[in-house]
């Protein structure tokens, strides 16, 4: 599981399965396909995308970065 997905699950532990809705994509200004690619580690997130995810989920950006 990738670091971003782990951090999101920590931010929303009541979610058994992370199934984003259209409102999430609009709030993040990240498309559905793009977010899926990031969460599946098919593509790397840009710093701007990491910042948007960090701000939305109130997760430190350092928690989203692979170490």
Secondary structure, 3 states (H helix, E strand, C coil): CCHHHHHHHHHCCCCCCCCCCHHHHHHHCCCHHHHHHHHCCCCCCCHHHHHHHHHHHCCCHHHHCCC
